[in-house]
């Protein structure tokens, strides 16, 4: 499955109502570590059908970033059953992100 780019309008359906864990990356185009995380997230999305991977651009979706108190990026949140199950900030390895989404 590919990485899904999510807006506020799609957030509830794509993330909160998902029947599988959702790994959300709050990112921005100008953020170097965010760019480095991109290929890692693509790999996770392609290799794991049981995890949904979404990206939210904080410059375009400031309201969502504020709602989830994102103060540094990249910020990774794992949602399960519509609730935050785990969160971390900063570039993470593939293994760390997979463990977070389990």
Protein Blocks (a to p, Z undefined) as FASTA:
>chain_A
ZZddddfklmmmmmmmpcbdcddddddfklmklmmmmmmmmmmmmmmmkbccddddfklm
mmlmmmnopabdcdddddeehiafbdcedjddfklmmmmmZZ
